[in-house]
Amino acid sequence: MNPQDYEVDIRPLSDADGGGFIAIVPELPGCRSDGDTPQEALDNAYDAIACWIEAAQEMGRPVPQPRRAAA
């Protein structure tokens, strides 16, 4: 599975939350990251997806298929 195949929702963080942007992967529970820019948050999310998948496989847990097809 390719991390770029998963949907990533990027939202701005408030100044009270440190500013920048949060990236959430809805299909992978608890998989999220952040960054100073939307692009940095997205790049960090792809790293988080790869780590999430690797950890799930090591624990023998199922990995949800991406909802969207690769472009």
N, CA, C and O atoms as a DFTB+ gen file, in Angstrom:
284 C
 N C O
     1  1       0.833      -1.185       0.000
     2  2       0.000       0.000       0.000
     3  2       0.881       1.253       0.000
     4  3       1.906       1.324       0.678
     5  1       0.452       2.200      -0.761
     6  2       1.189       3.440      -0.928
     7  2       0.580       4.515      -0.008
     8  3      -0.624       4.761      -0.086
     9  1       1.366       5.151       0.850
    10  2       0.804       6.185       1.732
    11  2       0.048       7.279       0.987
    12  3      -0.928       7.819       1.506
    13  1       0.486       7.609      -0.221
    14  2      -0.178       8.670      -0.987
    15  2      -1.575       8.279      -1.462
    16  3      -2.317       9.132      -1.949
    17  1      -1.947       7.009      -1.330
    18  2      -3.279       6.577      -1.743
    19  2      -4.346       6.890      -0.691
    20  3      -5.541       6.843      -0.979
    21  1      -3.911       7.205       0.517
    22  2      -4.865       7.484       1.595
    23  2      -5.271       8.951       1.603
    24  3      -4.474       9.841       1.307
    25  1      -6.531       9.173       1.951
    26  2      -7.052      10.536       2.093
    27  2      -6.415      11.197       3.310
    28  3      -6.301      10.578       4.368
    29  1      -6.009      12.432       3.165
    30  2      -5.441      13.207       4.267
    31  2      -6.204      14.519       4.357
    32  3      -6.257      15.282       3.393
    33  1      -6.794      14.779       5.514
    34  2      -7.502      16.040       5.754
    35  2      -6.547      16.996       6.460
    36  3      -5.986      16.665       7.505
    37  1      -6.366      18.171       5.888
    38  2      -5.462      19.161       6.467
    39  2      -6.277      20.365       6.918
    40  3      -7.077      20.919       6.165
    41  1      -6.049      20.751       8.170
    42  2      -6.778      21.882       8.747
    43  2      -5.807      22.793       9.488
    44  3      -4.813      22.323      10.041
    45  1      -6.087      24.084       9.501
    46  2      -5.227      24.990      10.277
    47  2      -5.423      24.767      11.775
    48  3      -6.520      24.439      12.228
    49  1      -4.363      24.946      12.521
    50  2      -4.426      24.907      13.976
    51  2      -4.510      26.340      14.497
    52  3      -3.923      27.254      13.918
    53  1      -5.230      26.526      15.572
    54  2      -5.328      27.861      16.165
    55  2      -3.990      28.225      16.807
    56  3      -3.159      27.359      17.079
    57  1      -3.802      29.509      17.041
    58  2      -2.586      29.967      17.721
    59  2      -2.484      29.332      19.110
    60  3      -1.387      29.038      19.585
    61  1      -3.636      29.123      19.757
    62  2      -3.646      28.502      21.081
    63  2      -3.143      27.062      21.030
    64  3      -2.621      26.543      22.017
    65  1      -3.306      26.421      19.870
    66  2      -2.839      25.048      19.688
    67  2      -1.451      25.000      19.064
    68  3      -0.975      23.928      18.690
    69  1      -0.809      26.138      18.951
    70  2       0.556      26.174      18.438
    71  2       0.689      26.634      17.007
    72  3       1.804      26.768      16.503
    73  1      -0.427      26.879      16.337
    74  2      -0.380      27.318      14.943
    75  2       0.024      26.202      14.004
    76  3       0.168      25.053      14.420
    77  1       0.204      26.533      12.753
    78  2       0.545      25.535      11.747
    79  2      -0.684      24.787      11.278
    80  3      -1.792      25.324      11.280
    81  1      -0.481      23.546      10.876
    82  2      -1.549      22.752      10.283
    83  2      -1.494      21.329      10.819
    84  3      -0.420      20.796      11.101
    85  1      -2.675      20.722      10.954
    86  2      -2.768      19.328      11.353
    87  2      -3.230      18.516      10.145
    88  3      -4.059      18.972       9.358
    89  1      -2.689      17.324      10.012
    90  2      -3.065      16.407       8.942
    91  2      -3.615      15.143       9.589
    92  3      -2.927      14.493      10.377
    93  1      -4.853      14.796       9.258
    94  2      -5.540      13.646       9.842
    95  2      -5.859      12.651       8.732
    96  3      -6.321      13.031       7.657
    97  1      -5.608      11.377       9.006
    98  2      -5.893      10.301       8.047
    99  2      -7.127       9.566       8.566
   100  3      -7.003       8.721       9.452
   101  1      -8.316       9.867       8.038
   102  2      -9.554       9.318       8.592
   103  2      -9.631       7.787       8.558
   104  3     -10.254       7.184       9.432
   105  1      -9.021       7.167       7.582
   106  2      -9.126       5.713       7.436
   107  2      -8.246       4.939       8.411
   108  3      -8.446       3.740       8.605
   109  1      -7.275       5.610       9.026
   110  2      -6.336       4.942       9.929
   111  2      -6.466       5.575      11.318
   112  3      -5.906       6.644      11.561
   113  1      -7.191       4.935      12.223
   114  2      -7.445       5.520      13.544
   115  2      -6.172       5.960      14.256
   116  3      -5.217       5.196      14.393
   117  1      -6.187       7.220      14.709
   118  2      -5.068       7.769      15.450
   119  2      -3.911       8.240      14.592
   120  3      -2.921       8.746      15.120
   121  1      -4.013       8.085      13.291
   122  2      -2.919       8.482      12.403
   123  2      -3.074       9.955      12.056
   124  3      -4.012      10.361      11.370
   125  1      -2.125      10.740      12.551
   126  2      -2.148      12.182      12.306
   127  2      -0.750      12.739      12.430
   128  3       0.141      12.099      12.987
   129  1      -0.569      13.917      11.915
   130  2       0.714      14.601      12.008
   131  2       0.437      16.095      11.899
   132  3      -0.715      16.520      11.821
   133  1       1.503      16.880      11.894
   134  2       1.320      18.325      11.741
   135  2       2.525      18.920      11.037
   136  3       3.490      18.219      10.730
   137  1       2.463      20.213      10.785
   138  2       3.555      20.911      10.132
   139  2       3.297      22.401      10.123
   140  3       2.188      22.857      10.400
   141  1       4.328      23.150       9.803
   142  2       4.200      24.608       9.760
   143  2       3.405      25.088       8.552
   144  3       2.787      26.152       8.599
   145  1       3.417      24.304       7.460
   146  2       2.682      24.639       6.243
   147  2       1.799      23.448       5.866
   148  3       2.029      22.336       6.340
   149  1       0.795      23.670       5.022
   150  2      -0.014      22.532       4.582
   151  2       0.834      21.440       3.912
   152  3       0.595      20.252       4.130
   153  1       1.815      21.834       3.106
   154  2       2.653      20.844       2.426
   155  2       3.491      20.047       3.425
   156  3       3.637      18.832       3.288
   157  1       4.038      20.731       4.427
   158  2       4.827      20.031       5.448
   159  2       3.944      19.060       6.234
   160  3       4.367      17.946       6.544
   161  1       2.725      19.479       6.555
   162  2       1.798      18.599       7.261
   163  2       1.479      17.366       6.409
   164  3       1.409      16.253       6.930
   165  1       1.287      17.563       5.109
   166  2       1.002      16.451       4.203
   167  2       2.191      15.502       4.113
   168  3       2.025      14.286       4.205
   169  1       3.379      16.047       3.934
   170  2       4.587      15.212       3.864
   171  2       4.764      14.413       5.152
   172  3       5.087      13.226       5.111
   173  1       4.554      15.062       6.291
   174  2       4.672      14.378       7.574
   175  2       3.593      13.312       7.736
   176  3       3.830      12.266       8.339
   177  1       2.400      13.586       7.190
   178  2       1.318      12.601       7.259
   179  2       1.679      11.351       6.466
   180  3       1.378      10.239       6.902
   181  1       2.315      11.511       5.316
   182  2       2.714      10.339       4.535
   183  2       3.706       9.484       5.321
   184  3       3.643       8.256       5.259
   185  1       4.614      10.113       6.054
   186  2       5.534       9.363       6.915
   187  2       4.759       8.643       8.020
   188  3       5.044       7.488       8.334
   189  1       3.779       9.333       8.606
   190  2       2.974       8.736       9.672
   191  2       2.164       7.552       9.148
   192  3       2.011       6.552       9.849
   193  1       1.648       7.653       7.931
   194  2       0.892       6.550       7.332
   195  2       1.782       5.327       7.175
   196  3       1.387       4.216       7.528
   197  1       2.976       5.530       6.649
   198  2       3.901       4.407       6.464
   199  2       4.214       3.742       7.805
   200  3       4.261       2.514       7.888
   201  1       4.427       4.533       8.844
   202  2       4.708       3.986      10.176
   203  2       3.489       3.261      10.740
   204  3       3.626       2.205      11.358
   205  1       2.301       3.819      10.532
   206  2       1.064       3.213      11.015
   207  2       0.890       1.843      10.375
   208  3       0.597       0.865      11.064
   209  1       1.070       1.771       9.058
   210  2       0.909       0.503       8.338
   211  2       1.936      -0.522       8.826
   212  3       1.595      -1.680       9.069
   213  1       3.180      -0.098       8.966
   214  2       4.233      -1.006       9.419
   215  2       3.923      -1.556      10.815
   216  3       4.074      -2.753      11.062
   217  1       3.489      -0.680      11.723
   218  2       3.171      -1.121      13.082
   219  2       1.987      -2.086      13.087
   220  3       2.011      -3.093      13.794
   221  1       0.958      -1.788      12.306
   222  2      -0.209      -2.675      12.244
   223  2       0.190      -4.052      11.717
   224  3      -0.247      -5.070      12.252
   225  1       1.004      -4.088      10.688
   226  2       1.439      -5.362      10.130
   227  2       2.263      -6.147      11.142
   228  3       2.096      -7.360      11.267
   229  1       3.149      -5.470      11.865
   230  2       3.971      -6.141      12.877
   231  2       3.120      -6.735      13.992
   232  3       3.482      -7.763      14.566
   233  1       1.991      -6.099      14.305
   234  2       1.106      -6.583      15.359
   235  2       0.050      -7.559      14.827
   236  3      -0.765      -8.077      15.591
   237  1       0.073      -7.804      13.522
   238  2      -0.900      -8.711      12.923
   239  2      -2.291      -8.130      12.812
   240  3      -3.273      -8.870      12.740
   241  1      -2.384      -6.818      12.798
   242  2      -3.688      -6.154      12.696
   243  2      -3.991      -5.828      11.233
   244  3      -3.077      -5.615      10.437
   245  1      -5.268      -5.792      10.890
   246  2      -5.628      -5.474       9.503
   247  2      -5.317      -4.012       9.173
   248  3      -5.385      -3.132      10.031
   249  1      -4.979      -3.788       7.921
   250  2      -4.720      -2.435       7.419
   251  2      -5.837      -2.099       6.440
   252  3      -5.974      -2.755       5.408
   253  1      -6.636      -1.083       6.755
   254  2      -7.720      -0.705       5.841
   255  2      -7.177      -0.312       4.463
   256  3      -6.144       0.347       4.344
   257  1      -7.894      -0.730       3.449
   258  2      -7.553      -0.325       2.087
   259  2      -7.915       1.152       1.911
   260  3      -8.883       1.625       2.505
   261  1      -7.154       1.874       1.110
   262  2      -7.515       3.274       0.852
   263  2      -8.869       3.356       0.162
   264  3      -9.201       2.520      -0.679
   265  1      -9.647       4.370       0.524
   266  2     -10.956       4.567      -0.102
   267  2     -10.852       5.085      -1.511
   268  3     -11.680       4.784      -2.370
   269  1      -9.807       5.879      -1.735
   270  2      -9.686       6.482      -3.072
   271  2      -8.658       5.709      -3.890
   272  3      -7.698       5.161      -3.348
   273  1      -8.866       5.676      -5.155
   274  2      -7.941       4.985      -6.055
   275  2      -6.718       5.861      -6.325
   276  3      -6.809       7.089      -6.324
   277  1      -5.597       5.227      -6.552
   278  2      -4.380       5.958      -6.877
   279  2      -4.563       6.687      -8.197
   280  3      -5.203       6.177      -9.117
   281  1      -3.998       7.883      -8.284
   282  2      -4.136       8.676      -9.505
   283  2      -3.144       8.218     -10.555
   284  3      -3.109       8.770     -11.654
